[in-house]
Amino acid sequence: MYAWREAISPHLAAEMEGGAVPDNVLLEVLGRCLRIGSEDGGGKVDVWTVVETAGGVASPGPSETLQCDLYRPFLLPAILVGDGRLGGISGTVSAYESFKLRGYDVVAIVIENHGLVNEVPLLSYLGNRLPVLVLPPVPQDPSDNLMEWFDKSEAVFSFLKDLMLPVHSERIQRFHDMPKRAGDIFWWPFTQHKLVPKEIVTVIDSRCGENFSVHKVCDTDFITQQFDACASWWTQGPDATLQQWFQIELARDVGYAAARFGHVMFPENVYEPALECAELLLEGVGKGLEGESNKVRVEIK
């Protein structure tokens, strides 16, 4: 799609070579590329599409937006290329956490074998939630055509393919099953449930900024963006980019609070976030509620 001459970070290359690309333009072009093969032919097409990013999970894109944030609207399942070298365990775990914080599904982690057995502590940390695959060392000789390396790596790549196919098909099957399952057990407010066929139930895969990513079926299965027209002040604002940033910041702060405090029962206890929240409420919408007789009016969960 876009390329620069210098083998440096995209944001530096774009600045040096005068080839800046706005985020919305890059995402629009990528979206068109992803649709190649899925829209022509009118049926299910056996097409594999892999988006290989430049640099690490949190490396900047051409506009300086971190790539894990830049490609977040697509929320593609991820294969994390970790690091088998000294210090690689920490870097791989940090990259994995960056993905999970933003809602990505990581299918597998792949590392290069440098003789340090980094896969063992990684598997221990992950609790066997996903596989860590080890590729043989890549030859350093520039004249090597890598054919022998690919032969040695065939089993790993085959395993990865055999892993990804059922992960994808099972995900699509869950999308198909969710409307009926929801109709059987959900109670939706303001709804005549007997008048809601499963075909009109909106299956939401994720949210980014002001849009839901929803599952649709038209000859083939696909995920499309749908504007959240009935959003609350929690999720919508005057600027879509700002809302995406707010969503990431909210996830980060909630994760921080959950990791630090877990669940604290409130009676006769105090901890800083709850105290600051109470003080802010009393300075704003709760002004006038302070006092002995009013203490039961607001409970902070």
C-alpha positions in Angstrom: 0.0 0.0 0.0 2.6 2.5 1.2 6.4 2.2 1.3 9.3 4.4 2.1 13.0 4.1 1.0 14.6 4.2 4.5 14.4 1.2 6.7 13.4 3.2 9.8 10.2 3.8 11.7 7.3 4.8 9.4 6.7 8.1 11.1 10.3 9.2 10.6 10.5 7.9 7.0 7.2 9.7 6.2 8.5 12.9 7.6 12.0 12.7 6.0 10.6 11.7 2.6 7.5 14.0 2.6 5.2 11.0 2.4 2.8 11.5 5.3 -0.4 9.4 5.3 -3.3 10.4 7.5 -4.8 7.6 9.6 -8.2 7.7 8.0 -6.6 7.4 4.5 -4.5 4.5 5.5 -7.4 2.7 7.1 -9.6 3.3 4.1 -7.0 1.8 1.7 -6.4 -1.2 4.1 -10.1 -1.8 4.2 -10.3 -2.0 0.4 -7.4 -4.4 0.4 -9.1 -6.6 3.0 -12.2 -6.8 0.8 -10.3 -8.1 -2.2 -11.4 -11.6 -2.9 -14.4 -11.5 -0.4 -16.7 -9.3 -2.6 -16.0 -10.6 -6.1 -17.5 -13.9 -6.9 -20.6 -13.7 -4.7 -19.7 -16.6 -2.5 -17.3 -17.9 0.0 -13.8 -17.5 -1.3 -10.8 -19.3 0.2 -8.6 -16.3 0.6 -6.0 -15.7 3.3 -5.1 -12.1 4.1 -2.3 -11.3 6.4 -1.5 -7.7 7.5 2.1 -7.5 8.5 2.9 -4.4 10.5 6.3 -2.6 10.5 8.0 -2.7 13.8 6.5 -3.8 17.2 3.0 -3.7 18.6 3.4 -0.2 19.9 5.6 1.2 17.1 4.3 4.4 15.6 2.6 4.4 12.2 3.2 7.1 9.6 1.2 9.6 11.5 2.8 8.7 14.9 -0.3 6.9 16.1 0.7 3.6 17.8 0.0 0.7 15.4 -2.0 -1.2 18.0 -4.3 1.9 18.2 -4.1 2.7 14.4 -5.4 -0.7 13.3 -7.8 -1.1 16.2 -11.0 -0.4 14.1 -10.4 -3.7 12.3 -9.5 -5.7 15.4 -8.0 -8.5 13.4 -7.0 -11.6 15.3 -3.3 -11.3 16.0 -0.2 -13.5 15.7 2.4 -12.0 17.9 6.0 -12.3 16.8 7.8 -12.4 20.1 11.5 -12.3 20.9 13.6 -15.4 21.6 16.7 -13.4 22.6 18.0 -12.2 25.9 15.4 -9.8 27.3 12.8 -11.1 24.9 10.5 -12.5 27.6 9.8 -9.1 29.0 9.3 -7.5 25.6 7.0 -10.3 24.5 4.9 -10.1 27.6 4.6 -6.3 27.3 3.5 -6.6 23.7 1.0 -9.3 24.6 -0.5 -7.1 27.4 -0.7 -4.1 25.0 -2.8 -6.2 22.6 -5.1 -7.6 25.3 -5.6 -4.1 26.9 -7.0 -3.0 23.5 -9.3 -6.0 23.1 -7.3 -7.9 20.5 -7.6 -11.7 20.3 -4.0 -13.2 20.2 -4.1 -16.6 18.4 -0.5 -17.6 19.0 3.0 -16.3 19.8 5.9 -17.2 17.5 9.5 -16.7 18.5 12.9 -17.5 16.9 15.0 -20.1 18.7 18.1 -18.5 20.2 18.9 -21.3 22.6 17.4 -19.6 25.7 14.2 -21.6 25.8 12.1 -18.4 26.2 9.0 -20.3 25.3 8.9 -22.1 28.7 8.5 -19.0 31.0 6.1 -17.5 28.4 3.9 -20.6 28.5 4.0 -20.5 32.2 2.9 -16.9 32.3 0.2 -17.4 29.7 -1.2 -20.4 31.6 -1.4 -22.4 28.3 -4.1 -20.1 27.1 -2.4 -20.0 23.7 0.5 -21.8 22.1 4.1 -20.4 21.8 5.7 -21.7 18.6 9.4 -21.8 18.1 11.0 -21.3 14.7 14.7 -22.3 13.9 17.2 -19.5 13.8 17.1 -17.4 10.6 20.4 -17.6 8.6 22.4 -14.4 8.8 24.0 -14.8 5.4 22.3 -12.4 3.0 23.0 -14.7 0.1 21.1 -17.6 1.7 17.9 -18.2 -0.2 16.2 -19.5 3.0 14.9 -22.7 1.3 16.4 -24.9 3.9 15.1 -22.7 6.7 11.6 -22.9 5.2 11.9 -26.7 5.1 12.8 -26.8 8.8 10.0 -24.4 9.6 7.2 -26.2 7.7 5.9 -28.0 10.7 5.5 -24.8 12.7 3.7 -22.9 9.8 1.5 -25.9 9.2 0.5 -26.0 12.9 -0.2 -22.3 12.8 -2.5 -22.7 9.8 -4.3 -25.6 11.3 -4.8 -23.6 14.5 -6.1 -20.5 12.8 -8.7 -22.2 10.6 -10.8 -23.7 13.4 -10.4 -20.5 15.5 -11.9 -18.5 12.6 -14.7 -21.0 11.8 -15.7 -21.4 15.5 -15.8 -17.6 15.9 -18.1 -17.3 12.8 -20.3 -20.1 14.2 -20.6 -18.3 17.5 -21.8 -15.2 15.6 -24.5 -17.3 13.9 -25.6 -18.9 17.1 -25.8 -15.7 19.3 -29.1 -14.2 18.0 -31.1 -17.3 18.9 -29.3 -17.9 22.2 -29.8 -14.2 23.1 -33.5 -14.4 22.1 -34.0 -17.4 24.4 -32.5 -15.9 27.6 -32.3 -12.1 27.2 -34.8 -9.5 28.3 -34.5 -6.4 26.2 -36.2 -3.2 27.5 -38.8 -1.5 25.3 -39.1 -4.7 23.2 -41.9 -7.0 22.1 -39.8 -10.1 22.2 -42.1 -12.3 20.1 -41.9 -9.8 17.3 -38.1 -9.9 17.1 -36.8 -12.5 14.6 -33.2 -13.6 15.1 -32.3 -12.2 11.7 -32.7 -8.6 12.9 -30.6 -9.0 16.1 -27.4 -7.0 15.9 -24.4 -9.2 16.7 -21.7 -6.9 18.0 -18.1 -8.1 17.9 -16.4 -4.9 19.3 -16.5 -1.2 19.5 -14.0 1.5 18.5 -14.7 5.2 18.9 -18.3 5.9 17.8 -18.8 2.7 15.8 -19.7 -0.9 16.6 -18.1 -3.7 14.6 -21.1 -5.9 13.7 -21.4 -9.3 12.1 -23.4 -9.4 8.8 -24.2 -12.1 6.3 -24.7 -11.3 2.6 -23.6 -14.2 0.5 -20.6 -14.4 2.9 -19.8 -13.5 6.5 -18.2 -10.1 7.1 -17.6 -7.6 9.9 -18.7 -4.0 9.1 -18.7 -0.7 11.0 -22.1 0.6 12.3 -22.5 4.0 13.9 -23.8 3.8 17.5 -26.7 6.2 17.0 -28.1 5.7 20.5 -24.9 5.9 22.5 -24.7 7.4 25.9 -22.3 10.1 27.1 -20.0 7.3 28.2 -19.3 6.3 24.7 -19.9 9.2 22.3 -18.6 12.7 22.0 -17.9 15.5 19.4 -14.8 13.9 18.1 -14.5 10.2 17.0 -10.7 10.2 17.4 -11.0 11.6 20.9 -13.6 8.9 21.7 -11.2 6.1 20.6 -8.5 7.6 22.8 -10.9 7.9 25.7 -11.9 4.2 25.3 -8.2 3.2 25.5 -7.6 5.5 28.5 -10.7 4.1 30.3 -9.6 0.5 29.7 -6.1 1.4 31.0 -7.4 3.1 34.1 -10.0 0.3 34.9 -7.2 -2.3 34.4 -4.9 -0.3 36.8 -7.6 -0.1 39.4 -8.6 -3.7 39.2 -5.0 -4.8 39.3 -4.2 -2.6 42.3 -7.3 -2.9 44.4 -9.4 -5.8 43.2 -12.7 -5.6 45.1 -12.7 -3.6 48.3 -15.8 -3.7 50.5 -16.7 -0.2 51.4 -17.9 0.0 55.1 -15.3 1.6 57.4 -12.7 1.5 54.6 -11.1 4.2 52.5 -9.0 4.0 49.4 -7.8 6.9 47.3 -9.9 6.5 44.1 -13.1 6.2 46.0 -12.3 9.2 48.2 -11.4 11.3 45.2 -14.5 10.2 43.3 -16.7 11.1 46.3 -15.1 14.5 46.6 -15.6 15.2 42.9 -19.2 14.2 43.1 -19.8 16.6 46.0 -18.1 19.4 44.1 -20.3 18.8 41.1 -23.6 17.0 40.6 -23.7 15.9 44.3 -23.3 19.4 45.6 -25.4 19.8 48.8 -25.6 16.1 49.6 -22.8 16.2 52.2 -23.8 16.0 55.8 -24.8 13.3 58.3 -28.4 13.0 57.1 -27.4 12.7 53.4 -24.6 10.2 53.6 -26.8 7.3 52.5 -27.9 9.0 49.3 -24.9 8.0 47.1 -23.1 4.7 47.2 -19.9 4.4 45.3 -19.2 0.9 43.9 
